[in-house]
C-alpha cells in the first residue's frame, strides 16, 4: 500500500465547528422532553454536524493513498461501526441507572474526547487550489454521475430495516433487552462488512465487489419478514449488517476510481452527500 509521506499540512476548516455543533446537539438532546425537540436536536443539528465531519474525514483518507485506496477507506469508515457497538451498550446500561439525561450526557462526553482528538490530528495532504464550491466538469463526467445515481438508488431502501430492527424483534417475541442489543450486533457485523469487501475490492475490483454486495444486501432485505423467531432474526441481523456495511464503505473509493485526478478530492465530497436518505 503506497502512502504519501510528505507534504501534509494542517487544515482547521470545519472540523472544530462541526465537532462543537455535534456536542451541543447531544447536550440539547439530553435536555429534550418533547418529540419535536429531539427532531431538531438530533435530526437537524446532529445531522448537520455529522455530515460536516464525515465528508472531510473520508476525503482526507483518500488523499493519502494511491494504491489500495479502498482498503484504506474501509479502515477509516469501519470506526463508525465500532461506535455503533459501544454507544448502544453504554446507553442501554446507563438508562436504568442514571436516567435518560445523564446517560446521553455521558455519550456526549465520550464523543467530545473523540472529536477533539480528530480535530487536532486530521490533516489534508493536497494544498488548496483556487476553486469554487462546485466543479461543473464532475457532473459532466458520465461514469461519475452514473456511479452516484446507482449508489443513491441502493441507499433508498437500505436504511429502513436499521430503523425498525428493534421493534420488529419485539413484535416477534424477542426479549426487550435482547431486542435493543440487536443494534450492537448489527453494527458489529457492519464493522467487518465495511472492512473485508474493501480489502477484497482492491484485489477483485471495486465495482465487482459493489455489485455483489449490493445485490446480496437487496436479497437479504427482501428475506427480512421470513425471519420470525428470535434466533432467525439475530442471524438476519448479522448478514444484513455485514452487507449493508459494504454499501457505506465501497461507494467512496468506487467513485474515486472513475474520476480524474484533478477533480477526485472534491468529487469525493459530493459523493459523500449521496446518503441523504439517512435524514428520513
C-alpha positions in Angstrom: 0.0 0.0 0.0 1.6 3.2 -1.1 1.3 6.1 1.3 2.2 9.7 0.6 5.0 10.6 3.0 5.4 14.3 2.6 3.5 17.5 2.0 0.9 17.0 4.7 -0.3 20.3 6.1 -2.8 21.2 8.8 -6.2 22.5 8.0 -8.6 23.7 10.5 -11.6 24.0 8.2 -15.0 23.0 9.6 -13.7 20.3 12.0 -13.7 22.3 15.2 -17.0 24.0 14.3 -18.7 20.7 13.3 -17.4 19.0 16.4 -18.8 21.7 18.6 -22.1 21.6 16.9 -22.3 17.8 17.4 -21.5 18.0 21.1 -24.1 20.8 21.5 -26.7 18.8 19.7 -26.1 15.9 22.2 -26.3 18.3 25.1 -29.6 19.7 23.9 -30.9 16.1 23.3 -30.2 15.3 27.0 -32.5 18.2 28.0 -35.3 17.3 25.5 -38.7 16.4 26.8 -40.8 16.7 23.6 -40.6 14.8 20.3 -40.1 17.9 18.2 -37.1 18.9 20.4 -35.5 15.5 19.6 -36.1 16.0 15.9 -34.5 19.5 16.0 -31.6 18.5 18.2 -30.7 15.2 16.6 -32.3 15.2 13.2 -31.3 18.8 12.2 -28.4 19.9 14.3 -26.8 16.5 14.8 -27.4 15.6 11.2 -25.7 18.8 10.0 -22.7 18.2 12.3 -22.3 14.5 11.2 -22.3 15.5 7.6 -19.7 18.2 8.2 -17.5 15.7 10.0 -17.9 12.6 7.8 -17.4 14.4 4.4 -13.9 15.9 5.0 -12.8 12.8 7.0 -13.5 10.4 4.1 -11.9 12.7 1.5 -8.9 13.1 3.8 -8.2 9.4 3.9 -8.4 9.1 0.1 -5.8 11.8 -0.4 -3.0 9.8 1.3 -3.2 6.6 -0.7 -2.6 5.9 -4.4 -2.9 2.1 -4.2 -5.3 0.0 -2.2 -7.3 3.1 -1.6 -10.5 1.0 -1.0 -8.7 -0.8 1.9 -7.6 2.4 3.5 -11.0 4.0 3.3 -12.6 0.8 4.6 -10.4 1.0 7.7 -11.4 4.7 8.0 -15.1 4.2 7.9 -15.1 1.0 10.0 -14.6 3.2 13.1 -18.3 4.3 12.8 -19.3 0.7 13.3 -17.2 0.5 16.5 -19.1 3.4 17.8 -22.3 1.7 16.8 -21.4 -1.2 19.0 -20.1 0.7 22.0 -22.6 3.5 22.3 -25.9 1.4 22.3 -24.4 -0.8 25.0 -23.3 2.1 27.2 -26.6 3.9 26.7 -28.7 0.8 27.5 -26.7 0.1 30.6 -26.9 3.6 31.9 -30.6 4.4 31.1 -31.8 2.3 34.1 -29.1 3.6 36.4 -28.9 7.3 35.9 -31.8 8.1 33.6 -32.1 9.5 30.1 -30.5 12.9 30.6 -27.2 11.8 32.2 -27.0 8.7 30.0 -27.0 10.9 26.9 -24.5 13.4 28.6 -22.1 10.5 29.2 -22.3 9.7 25.5 -21.7 13.3 24.7 -18.6 13.3 26.8 -17.2 10.3 25.1 -17.9 11.9 21.7 -16.2 15.1 22.9 -13.0 13.2 23.5 -13.1 11.5 20.1 -13.9 14.6 18.1 -11.3 16.7 20.0 -8.6 14.1 19.0 -9.9 14.1 15.4 -9.8 17.9 15.1 -6.3 18.0 16.4 -4.8 15.3 14.3 -6.6 15.1 11.0 -4.6 16.7 8.2 -5.2 17.1 4.5 -2.5 16.1 2.0 -3.1 18.2 -1.1 -2.7 22.0 -0.8 -5.7 24.1 -1.5 -6.4 25.3 -5.1 -8.3 28.4 -6.0 -11.6 26.8 -7.0 -15.2 27.4 -6.5 -17.6 25.3 -4.4 -18.9 23.4 -7.5 -16.9 21.7 -10.2 -19.2 21.5 -13.3 -16.8 19.1 -15.0 -17.5 16.5 -12.4 -21.2 16.4 -13.3 -20.5 16.2 -17.0 -18.4 13.1 -16.3 -20.9 10.3 -17.1 -19.2 7.4 -15.1 -19.2 9.7 -12.0 -22.8 10.7 -12.4 -24.0 7.1 -13.0 -22.0 5.7 -10.1 -23.5 8.3 -7.7 -27.0 7.6 -9.1 -26.6 3.9 -8.6 -25.4 4.4 -5.0 -28.3 6.7 -4.3 -30.8 4.2 -5.5 -29.2 1.4 -3.5 -29.3 3.6 -0.3 -33.0 4.5 -0.7 -34.1 1.1 0.8 -31.1 0.1 2.9 -31.9 2.3 5.9 -35.5 1.0 6.5 -34.5 -2.1 8.4 -32.0 -0.2 10.5 -34.7 1.9 11.9 -37.1 -0.9 12.7 -34.9 -3.9 13.8 -35.7 -3.3 17.5 -39.5 -3.0 17.0 -39.5 -6.0 14.6 -37.7 -8.2 17.2 -40.1 -7.2 20.0 -43.1 -7.8 17.7 -41.8 -11.3 17.1 -41.4 -12.3 20.7 -37.8 -11.2 21.3 -36.9 -10.1 24.9 -36.8 -6.3 25.1 -33.2 -6.3 26.4 -32.0 -8.6 23.6 -34.0 -6.6 21.0 -32.1 -3.5 22.0 -28.8 -5.3 21.8 -29.6 -6.0 18.1 -28.2 -2.6 17.3 -24.8 -3.6 18.7 -24.9 -6.9 17.0 -25.9 -5.3 13.7 -23.0 -2.8 13.9 -20.5 -5.5 14.9 -21.3 -7.3 11.7 -21.2 -4.0 9.9 -17.6 -3.4 11.1 -16.5 -6.5 9.1 -18.7 -5.5 6.2 -17.0 -2.2 6.0 -13.6 -3.7 6.0 -13.5 -7.1 4.3 -15.3 -6.1 1.0 -12.9 -3.1 0.6 -9.9 -5.3 1.1 -11.2 -7.7 -1.5 -12.2 -4.8 -3.8 -8.5 -3.8 -4.2 -7.9 -7.4 -5.5 -11.0 -8.3 -7.3 -12.2 -4.9 -8.4 -14.2 -2.3 -6.5 -17.1 -2.3 -8.9 -17.3 -6.1 -8.9 -17.5 -6.1 -5.1 -20.0 -3.3 -5.1 -22.3 -5.2 -7.5 -22.0 -8.4 -5.5 -22.5 -6.8 -2.0 -25.3 -4.5 -3.2 -27.2 -7.4 -4.7 -26.8 -9.6 -1.6 -28.0 -6.7 0.6 -31.1 -6.3 -1.5 -31.9 -10.0 -1.4 -31.3 -10.3 2.3 -33.5 -7.2 2.9 -36.4 -9.0 0.9 -35.9 -12.0 3.2 -36.4 -9.9 6.4 -40.0 -10.9 7.0 -39.1 -14.6 6.7 -37.2 -14.3 10.0 -39.9 -14.7 12.6 -38.1 -16.3 15.6 -35.5 -14.5 17.8 -32.7 -16.8 16.6 -33.6 -16.3 13.0 -33.8 -12.5 13.4 -30.3 -12.4 15.0 -28.9 -14.4 12.1 -30.6 -12.0 9.7 -29.1 -9.1 11.7 -25.6 -10.4 11.2 -25.9 -11.0 7.4 -27.7 -7.7 6.7 -25.3 -5.8 9.0 -22.3 -7.2 7.0 -23.6 -6.4 3.5 -25.2 -3.1 4.4 -21.8 -2.1 5.9 -20.3 -2.7 2.4 -22.7 -0.2 0.9 -21.3 2.6 3.1 -17.6 1.7 2.6 -17.4 0.9 -1.1 -19.1 3.8 -2.7 -16.4 6.5 -1.9 -13.4 4.5 -3.3 -15.5 3.4 -6.3 -16.4 6.9 -7.1 -12.8 8.0 -6.7 -11.9 5.3 -9.2 -14.0 6.8 -12.0 -12.9 10.4 -11.5 -9.9 12.1 -12.9 -7.1 13.2 -10.5 -7.9 17.0 -10.7 -11.4 16.6 -9.5 -11.3 13.4 -7.4 -10.9 15.0 -4.0 -13.9 17.4 -4.3 -15.8 14.7 -6.2 -15.5 12.6 -3.1 -17.0 15.4 -1.1 -20.0 15.4 -3.5 -20.2 11.6 -3.3 -20.3 11.7 0.5 -23.5 13.7 0.2 -25.3 10.8 -1.6 -26.6 9.1 1.6 -29.3 11.8 2.1 -31.9 9.1 2.8 -30.3 8.9 6.3 -32.2 12.1 7.0 -35.6 10.3 6.8 
